[in-house]
Amino acid sequence: DRSGEEYRTALVSALEEVERLIRLAEDLLLLSRSTAGPESPRARVDLEPLVLEVADIGTRLGKDRSVAVRVGPIAPLAVLGDVGALRRAVLNLVENGVKYTPPGGDIAIALTADGRTATWTIRDSGVGIPAAAQPRMFEKFYRAENVQKLETEGTGLGLYLVRLIAEQSGGSVHLTSEEGR
């Protein structure tokens, strides 16, 4: 006999796996569109609701790991872009933060503007990235050795897609890190 709590736990695990597979399928579709097809449809995208939506997803993902997601400051900005691709890029960064931040850590999401430039900053208190791995972090299928040892799942596509989306949006992506920070 299984208790109601055991069924609930099994259902939550199944739902998390389905959500992970959906995100993988979304990444593969974005990759396919980004490298082979016509440009993605562009429209006016209000970034504040997008940031809040991603933060909400990050909060749900971090809850089981006791990883907090904080938001702010958020400048009220709009850009011309592909809302799905922009959401995916920021969500990939937040998901990585959750995945590689030890319990009790936190992730901060900020959105600032300087003239015609919008800047997203995603900070986490995770395991950090060794200096030798940093130049390769945005390559397709690359995963740093220190995260491979953590036995976390990953395809090595997330940060590659972030770079592609940033570049196709007329922007860029940068990281600042060191192992252990």
MIKOLFI-33105 format. One line per field, with one value per residue: residue number from 1; residue in one letter; x, y, z of N, C-alpha, C, CB in turn. Coordinates in steps of 0.001 Angstrom, whole numbers, plus 500000, padded with zeros to 6 digits. Glycine has a CB too. Layout:
N
pos: [NUM_...]
code: [a_...]
n_X: [X_...]
n_Y: [Y_...]
n_Z: [Z_...]
ca_X: [X_...]
ca_Y: [Y_...]
ca_Z: [Z_...]
c_X: [X_...]
c_Y: [Y_...]
c_Z: [Z_...]
cb_X: [X_...]
cb_Y: [Y_...]
cb_Z: [Z_...]
END
This chain:
181
pos: [1_2_3_4_5_6_7_8_9_10_11_12_13_14_15_16_17_18_19_20_21_22_23_24_25_26_27_28_29_30_31_32_33_34_35_36_37_38_39_40_41_42_43_44_45_46_47_48_49_50_51_52_53_54_55_56_57_58_59_60_61_62_63_64_65_66_67_68_69_70_71_72_73_74_75_76_77_78_79_80_81_82_83_84_85_86_87_88_89_90_91_92_93_94_95_96_97_98_99_100_101_102_103_104_105_106_107_108_109_110_111_112_113_114_115_116_117_118_119_120_121_122_123_124_125_126_127_128_129_130_131_132_133_134_135_136_137_138_139_140_141_142_143_144_145_146_147_148_149_150_151_152_153_154_155_156_157_158_159_160_161_162_163_164_165_166_167_168_169_170_171_172_173_174_175_176_177_178_179_180_181]
code: [d_r_s_g_e_e_y_r_t_a_l_v_s_a_l_e_e_v_e_r_l_i_r_l_a_e_d_l_l_l_l_s_r_s_t_a_g_p_e_s_p_r_a_r_v_d_l_e_p_l_v_l_e_v_a_d_i_g_t_r_l_g_k_d_r_s_v_a_v_r_v_g_p_i_a_p_l_a_v_l_g_d_v_g_a_l_r_r_a_v_l_n_l_v_e_n_g_v_k_y_t_p_p_g_g_d_i_a_i_a_l_t_a_d_g_r_t_a_t_w_t_i_r_d_s_g_v_g_i_p_a_a_a_q_p_r_m_f_e_k_f_y_r_a_e_n_v_q_k_l_e_t_e_g_t_g_l_g_l_y_l_v_r_l_i_a_e_q_s_g_g_s_v_h_l_t_s_e_e_g_r]
n_X: [500836_500536_501032_499191_501008_503281_502361_501935_504570_505699_504208_504965_507676_507451_506196_508181_510128_508812_508580_511303_511940_510320_511560_514018_513183_512236_514666_516042_514395_514680_517412_517452_515906_517512_519869_519266_517016_514738_514838_513668_510332_509847_508810_507402_508612_507873_510032_509959_507628_508459_510840_509797_508163_510088_511533_509599_509337_511961_511945_510148_511611_513868_512895_512755_515447_516180_517046_517040_515374_515899_514686_515519_517246_514587_514346_511818_511479_511303_511886_512676_512098_512253_510014_509780_512342_513946_512903_513629_516427_517038_515816_517343_519759_518943_518030_520468_521756_520167_520616_523360_523855_524482_522361_520587_521695_521561_519971_520137_518301_518551_517601_518726_519101_520958_521057_520540_520888_520012_520530_520750_521393_522446_523057_524592_525093_526638_528679_530664_532943_535789_538722_540053_538015_536222_536458_535242_532614_530281_530141_528800_527560_529440_530558_531745_534419_534179_531412_530528_531328_529496_527311_525015_522293_522560_522884_524724_523846_522433_523834_525069_522839_521955_523987_523667_521046_521385_523244_521765_519866_521151_522898_525145_526827_528306_530530_531437_533405_534749_536240_534382_533045]
n_Y: [498813_502139_505363_508475_510562_509382_508939_511578_512571_510986_511891_514606_514316_513115_515195_517182_515946_515841_518601_519218_517794_519152_521670_520917_520114_522596_524008_522574_523096_525889_525976_524721_526546_528809_528233_527390_528447_531059_534380_534793_535772_539192_541405_544009_543766_543782_543935_543793_542235_539807_539259_538974_536730_534742_534825_533841_531194_530353_530563_528522_526322_526495_526070_523390_522946_524757_527254_530614_533075_536303_539514_542483_545585_546435_547867_549586_548451_548134_546148_545361_542207_538588_537214_534618_533527_535341_534957_532279_532476_533998_532368_530023_530891_531408_528849_527448_528751_527885_525135_524859_526031_525694_524334_526780_528905_531769_533503_536329_538516_541114_544008_546505_549781_551676_554319_553279_550663_547637_545734_542596_541117_538283_536855_534441_532332_530144_527245_528293_529009_527602_529429_528468_527214_529187_530617_528798_528411_529175_527597_525109_522167_522144_521529_522486_520947_520947_521064_518759_516858_517172_515680_516645_517047_517845_519256_520809_522677_524900_527386_527900_528412_530710_532496_532517_533582_536080_537267_537207_538992_541326_541748_540775_538340_537882_536619_536587_535058_532720_529704_528226_530499]
n_Z: [500000_499113_500430_500381_500320_499187_496570_495822_495883_493863_491650_491569_490966_488436_487023_487150_485574_483095_482613_482379_480054_478239_478274_477172_474604_473696_473680_471675_469460_469289_468745_466245_464717_464997_463686_461102_459835_458652_460052_463410_464390_465145_467666_469724_472944_476269_478863_481682_482653_481576_482956_485551_485191_484560_486946_488695_487773_488283_491074_491755_490790_492407_494936_496007_496329_498176_497261_496845_494841_493863_492814_491128_490710_488411_485394_483625_480580_476995_474149_470721_469651_469812_471813_472923_472517_473968_476546_476905_476889_479242_481117_480832_481974_484619_485352_485245_487331_489501_489342_489857_492289_495681_498336_500225_498991_496707_493947_491905_489893_487654_485760_483812_482308_479967_478194_474979_475553_476983_479887_481215_484286_485820_488795_490859_493759_493264_492319_490759_487993_486662_485677_483375_481964_481255_478681_476958_477700_476324_474121_471915_473385_475433_478731_481842_483693_486517_487004_485826_487605_489613_489081_487800_485549_482105_478833_477607_475861_476735_477501_475102_473478_474784_474062_471231_471006_472232_470444_468033_468729_468594_470625_473274_475345_478516_481042_484480_486746_489150_490216_492780_493427]
ca_X: [500000_501250_500308_498921_502239_504152_501812_502197_505997_505914_503624_505816_508885_507070_505946_509479_510785_508101_508994_512691_511903_509751_512613_514990_512573_512255_516053_516367_513660_515362_518681_517139_515498_518609_520987_518904_515833_514630_514889_512490_509461_510191_507716_507724_508612_508059_510952_509642_506831_509258_511740_508993_507757_511265_511836_508611_509746_513179_511568_509598_512699_514798_512245_513188_516881_516383_517761_516131_515512_515558_514548_515641_516212_514076_513981_510704_512051_510747_512812_512151_512736_511461_509725_510078_513793_514463_512501_514444_517803_517126_515463_518509_520721_518392_518056_521854_522004_519517_521245_524731_523951_524210_521218_520781_522233_520575_520140_519587_518045_518375_517468_519043_519204_521925_520816_519829_521347_519394_521456_520287_522464_522027_524132_524237_526129_526911_530004_531622_533502_537249_539211_540396_536786_535395_536380_534472_531305_529170_530260_527810_527824_530522_530252_532996_534716_533714_529981_530328_531538_528352_526267_523805_521947_522755_523258_525739_523217_521798_524614_525256_521623_521963_524874_523014_519905_521924_523830_520698_519109_522017_523598_526251_526748_529611_530471_532502_533316_535929_535798_533988_532269]
ca_Y: [500000_503417_506463_509622_511342_508701_509237_512988_512675_510388_512789_515797_513902_512921_516518_517828_515312_516311_519986_519193_517354_520250_522681_520378_520210_524017_524343_521981_523859_527179_525712_524456_527812_529779_527888_526944_529018_532511_535050_534664_536949_540203_542265_544781_542898_544438_543048_543641_541025_538637_539009_538479_535360_533884_534760_532949_529829_530090_530365_527163_525361_526588_525764_522077_522993_525862_528320_531755_533924_537697_540332_543921_546461_546159_549068_549332_548530_547344_545971_544649_540904_537356_537047_533243_533344_536121_534250_531064_532845_534369_531184_529129_531409_531196_527401_527096_529241_526972_523817_524850_526750_524793_524701_527965_529977_532618_534000_537675_538906_542561_544524_547927_550427_552756_554794_552319_549327_546937_544746_541636_540581_537119_536512_533346_531974_528759_526637_529072_528439_527761_530361_527756_526817_530334_530946_527797_528208_529437_526699_524039_520900_522230_521591_522566_519731_520991_520769_517358_516078_517356_514750_517337_516787_518971_518884_521707_523542_526067_528616_528114_529079_532070_533301_532684_534491_537414_537784_537442_540146_542491_541920_539874_537744_537836_536058_536869_533997_531967_528451_528380_531744]
ca_Z: [500000_499075_501061_499521_500202_498220_495244_495550_495587_492541_490656_491488_490233_487032_486456_486971_484424_481906_482406_481899_478655_477455_478123_476220_473275_473345_473335_470375_468444_469151_468072_464852_464091_465049_462800_459760_459220_458579_461345_464266_464348_466135_468091_470927_474128_477560_479571_483106_482909_481214_484087_486675_484854_484720_488380_489293_487415_489043_492472_491863_490603_493524_496220_496496_496637_499125_496569_496719_493654_494151_491615_491256_490169_487074_484655_482705_479240_475904_473037_469574_469688_469855_473233_473317_472573_475092_477768_477005_477233_480650_481899_480835_482951_485957_485605_485571_488681_490452_489251_490348_493556_496812_499177_501036_498164_496073_492584_491758_488510_487524_484398_483838_481000_479814_476837_474128_475901_478111_480434_482212_485122_486602_489729_491762_494738_492897_492409_489989_486773_486636_484659_482131_481270_480902_477253_476209_478324_475406_472978_471856_474076_476416_480170_482602_484464_487906_487089_485450_488827_490504_488650_487386_484158_481207_477471_477075_474865_477332_477373_473664_473020_475332_473202_469930_471151_472489_469208_467059_469208_468485_471882_473589_476672_479179_482383_485429_487741_489519_490846_494175_493593]
c_X: [500878_500396_500079_500165_503202_503674_502094_503657_506305_505369_504463_507088_508588_506854_507262_510214_510133_508516_510420_512738_511315_510802_513678_514447_512557_513652_516416_515646_514301_516680_518457_516775_516657_519686_520572_517804_515871_514615_513578_511633_509811_508965_508192_507574_508851_508881_510604_508766_507593_510193_510962_508529_508915_511628_510871_508958_510989_512900_511003_510695_513634_514213_512735_514653_517213_517275_516751_516421_515017_515523_514780_517074_515776_513666_512813_511175_511246_511798_512074_512856_511748_511242_510066_511570_514391_514129_513400_515871_517931_516796_516624_519532_520235_518404_519465_522195_521415_520268_522608_524945_523621_522988_521558_521330_521138_520986_519491_519462_517811_518289_517680_519136_520229_521792_519994_520210_520611_520379_520753_521515_521867_523228_523670_525390_526521_528369_531069_532191_535004_537677_539490_539159_536005_535350_535490_533022_530135_529290_529199_528360_528941_529960_531578_533171_534141_532217_529678_530463_530356_527188_524942_523560_522192_523228_524424_525175_522725_522567_524937_524044_521533_522810_524233_521886_520392_522465_522763_519813_519943_522819_524756_526025_528166_529440_531670_532363_534705_535435_535535_533184_531436]
c_Y: [501246_504481_507571_510460_510703_508953_510680_513184_512123_511291_514045_515470_513737_514266_517258_517259_515753_517749_520063_518798_518430_521325_522203_520479_521666_524450_523805_522702_525219_527018_525502_525745_528773_529495_527585_527746_530518_533092_534888_535923_537918_541068_543047_543844_543759_543490_542832_542417_539742_538267_538417_537048_534379_533738_533819_531485_529436_529835_528969_526117_525334_526156_524442_522060_524073_526948_529440_532531_535319_538482_541794_544378_546008_547479_548719_549549_547711_547291_545325_543305_539771_537025_535640_533007_534117_535453_533038_531398_533158_533167_530194_529586_531174_529710_526943_527551_528320_525646_523768_525669_525791_525260_525868_529143_530821_533033_535374_537999_540411_542912_546027_548466_551538_553243_553787_550874_548804_545872_543893_541190_539451_536756_535343_533088_530513_528375_527391_528303_528662_528660_529667_527387_528004_530663_529992_527670_528390_528643_525605_522765_520958_522297_521570_521314_519777_520708_519335_516461_516166_516417_515458_517025_518038_518482_519707_522609_524861_527357_528931_528840_530497_532972_533560_533707_535918_538023_538076_538615_541423_542750_540966_539318_537626_537164_536515_535827_533529_530740_528696_529628_531992]
c_Z: [500000_499717_500041_499297_499207_496795_494855_495151_494192_491439_490478_490700_488753_486347_486212_485763_483115_481592_481889_480431_477746_477221_477137_474800_472799_472933_471957_469238_468213_468411_466582_464114_463981_464023_461362_459089_459105_459990_462100_464168_465471_466406_469312_472132_475362_478429_481040_483368_482570_482363_485261_486436_485055_486193_489089_489006_488202_490513_492682_491732_491809_494857_496804_496897_497666_498528_496320_495435_494028_492844_491972_491160_488776_486441_483733_481263_478252_474801_471882_469543_469645_471324_473711_473460_473749_476424_477975_477439_478724_481532_481937_481870_484379_486308_485950_486981_489725_490501_489944_491619_494690_497612_500095_500250_497544_494684_492539_490277_488486_486040_484464_482416_481062_478380_476059_474437_477127_478574_481470_482985_485945_487476_490578_492715_494534_492969_491629_488808_486781_485473_483328_481318_480727_479415_476449_476672_477368_474106_473065_472509_475113_477832_480905_483454_485873_488013_486656_486681_489783_490171_488390_485923_483342_479863_476947_475995_475450_477134_475913_473095_473546_474447_471847_470002_471378_471197_468167_467455_469148_469753_472033_474989_477222_480528_483179_486527_488123_490236_492331_494454_492361]
cb_X: [499051_501617_501082_497825_502913_504198_500301_501854_506820_505251_502204_506175_509445_505792_505036_510333_510733_506561_508867_513542_511089_508517_513260_515333_511134_511763_517021_516004_512193_515605_519377_515998_514370_519222_521715_518490_514641_513358_515210_512905_507982_511388_506418_506789_509700_506674_512335_508944_505535_510067_512452_507782_507253_512460_511771_507203_510013_514135_510545_508523_513489_515288_510726_512944_517682_517000_518415_516256_514707_516577_513152_515049_516714_512876_515200_509487_513496_509388_514036_512357_513576_512177_508261_509501_514445_513894_511008_514464_518258_516176_514210_519159_520966_516958_517533_522832_521441_518032_521400_525636_523001_525444_520761_521694_523111_520327_519510_520477_516819_519546_516066_520359_517839_523405_522135_520107_522854_517999_522686_519534_523103_521568_524526_523886_525630_526419_529943_532741_532852_537941_540473_541189_535904_535875_537766_535143_531148_529096_531675_527401_528158_531408_529317_533016_536214_534029_529186_531343_532794_527879_526072_523916_520482_523749_522073_526906_522066_521605_525905_525480_520398_522499_526230_522470_518994_523034_524843_519850_518624_521199_522656_527634_526037_530221_530407_532426_532478_536916_536864_535189_533197]
cb_Y: [500000_503817_507003_510480_511484_507185_508970_513853_511926_509004_513167_516317_512587_512059_517339_517665_513776_516219_520778_518219_516063_520850_523002_518912_519634_524872_523783_520494_524036_527810_524486_523449_528460_529794_526703_525539_528624_532932_536529_534403_536530_541070_541434_546057_541776_544800_543593_544895_541075_538903_540317_539387_535293_534452_536163_533278_529712_531247_531423_526930_525697_527977_525716_521023_523236_525339_527809_532686_533340_538329_540141_544376_547905_545157_549631_550258_548060_547949_545120_545452_540781_536164_537349_532271_533796_537544_533815_530316_534056_535546_530509_529076_532906_531757_526625_527724_530631_526734_523421_525355_527985_524707_523501_527652_529409_533825_533020_538729_538129_543339_544168_548178_550977_552288_555068_552615_549329_546301_545428_540410_541692_535895_537733_532059_532215_528504_525226_529527_529065_526383_531053_526492_526023_531515_530943_526457_529147_530920_526080_523762_519859_523459_520394_523831_519517_522352_521753_516932_516545_518796_513663_518870_516326_519971_519040_520917_522822_525839_528506_526763_528293_532080_532595_531344_534043_537355_536796_536193_539903_543704_541746_540606_536348_539265_534528_538351_532821_532802_527322_528382_532954]
cb_Z: [501214_497626_502290_500116_501568_498503_495212_496781_496650_492462_491055_492913_490804_486929_487388_488230_484551_482109_483700_482739_478526_478165_479492_476560_473294_474519_474389_470364_468860_470528_468685_464751_464880_466423_463356_459816_459979_457798_461165_465734_464449_465656_468411_471067_474013_478242_479475_483626_482104_479920_484519_486908_483397_483932_489013_488764_485890_488903_492911_490792_489338_493641_496044_495440_495361_500433_495216_497945_492421_495148_490968_492549_490121_487115_483842_483033_479249_475380_473454_468235_470904_469091_473511_472309_471252_475059_477696_475658_476397_480964_481318_479433_482718_486050_484380_484555_488848_490064_487796_489284_493579_497737_500009_502168_497081_496905_491511_492480_487909_488217_483769_484600_480542_480143_476117_472667_476149_477715_481050_481553_486043_485670_490626_490971_496203_491535_491923_490877_485505_486525_485149_482452_482199_481635_476662_476322_479473_475091_472913_470392_473074_476140_480635_483495_484538_488521_486226_484357_489530_490438_489694_487623_484024_481790_476547_476529_474220_478777_478180_472923_473444_476788_473012_469431_472318_473563_468648_466899_470639_468151_473018_473489_476631_479341_482339_485999_487217_490402_490658_495031_493861]
END
